[in-house]
Amino acid sequence: MPDMTCPECGGRLVYDPVTGYYSCTSCGLSATRAQLAALREKKRDAAVRERSRQREYLDWWVSSKKR
């Protein structure tokens, strides 16, 4: 797994081969590889939506100043 940081807090993830789970040493998150991928995807999508919302607001604000 290339990204060994926790998607919730950025802490270090440690793999437990007995359980098959990755655990965060900072916040205690415990998840499988697939669950971690889903969490990262969800956070990435939320960040894209937020940037889009900010861009729309900025475009609105700039256009309102031109009037």
Protein Blocks (a to p, Z undefined) as FASTA:
>chain_A
ZZlcdfklopacdddfknopacdfklopacdfklmmmmmmmmmmmmmmmmmmmmmmmmmm
mmmmmZZ
